[in-house]
Amino acid sequence: MPPEQPTVASLRASTEQVLGDASEARWICEVAFAHRPLTDILHETVTERMVAHLDAMVARRRSGEPLQYVLGEWSFRRLDLAVDQRVLIPRPETEWVAGRAIDLALAVDGDRRVVDLGTGSGAIGLALADELPLDGTSVWLTDADPAALEVARANLAGIGRAARNVTISEGRWFAALPEGFRADVIVSNPPYVAVGDPALEANVLDWEPAHALFAGPDGLDDLREIIAGASGHLRPGGWLVCEIGSDQGAAVADLARSAGLLDISVEPDPAGHDRMLVARSAQ
Ligand SMILES: C[S@@+](CC[C@H](N)C(=O)[O-])C[C@H]1O[C@@H](n2cnc3c(N)ncnc32)[C@H](O)[C@@H]1O
């Protein structure tokens, strides 16, 4: 008798057993089985190629690789983004930072220019392009890392019509923008972890790109540069929104004051941790 062919149901059960996590097993199986809802195909048999794909993903997950990289995709606000080891995995708290930038940008009348500095996968900037009105909005996505921008470009292709408003530019912070360019909203989730921070989880350290995480001995090197340069790249009354570490609120508020920014606030994330600097340039 020929060996029994595996079904989606049997493979999902064995994946769940190996990983010990029903949700992860479901996500991994859905990606392996062509993104079809598992409940619709439980009794179907699968191709050898799908089984090989599933086995490879399970092996990667068992080796400790983050689920998001194994899946090769992760959701951010309304978007499904491609992610791999070239970019930081977009975090839930960053969805909330993007939401704040979107609200500030929505209040701008007419020609609206927004910039996401250090875009990585494109998460924040593409959410802005996706959620702001198409007419009158232009969105800039920048990063110093050309490999990250390859991922952002792939994700740009996935946002449809809104992509026509987006420019991707490589360079260090403000150097990626054209001479004399000024924006209404600059948003950034820059590296803000102190080198050697013992609180950083091992799987983040082992798998995510170091240049997306670390910013000098106090984690403030990049925030210093961005905050100092913001006024010179914002339109009068324009907004700077930066994600920060939970212990950096007082320091970034001081930096913003020294840089001449106004209406400075340090805002907590939904978990109650300081997570964002919001400040505006003078009128
Ligand atoms: C914390 S990650 C954020 C990625 C993405 N914005 C997000 O929120 O998921 C920081 C990003 O800043 C980029 N970066 C680091 N140093 C930079 C610099 N000097 N100029 C521009 N981008 C930089 C990194 O390549 C990385 O993509």
The ligand as an ORCA input file, in Angstrom:
! r2SCAN-3c Opt
* xyz 0 1
  C      14.886     50.915     15.275
  S      15.050     50.670     13.530
  C      13.436     51.230     13.024
  C      12.936     50.625     11.763
  C      11.485     51.003     11.435
  N      11.325     52.440     11.343
  C      10.542     50.476     12.499
  O      10.034     51.256     13.294
  O      10.311     49.256     12.545
  C      16.118     52.001     13.121
  C      16.415     52.178     11.632
  O      17.288     53.312     11.511
  C      18.277     53.034     10.546
  N      19.456     53.854     10.854
  C      20.419     53.626     11.775
  N      21.317     54.610     11.778
  C      20.906     55.500     10.824
  C      21.407     56.752     10.357
  N      22.527     57.275     10.870
  N      20.730     57.390      9.396
  C      19.580     56.857      8.877
  N      19.069     55.678      9.263
  C      19.705     55.004     10.233
  C      18.535     51.551     10.656
  O      19.106     51.031      9.459
  C      17.126     51.015     10.968
  O      16.464     50.643      9.789
*
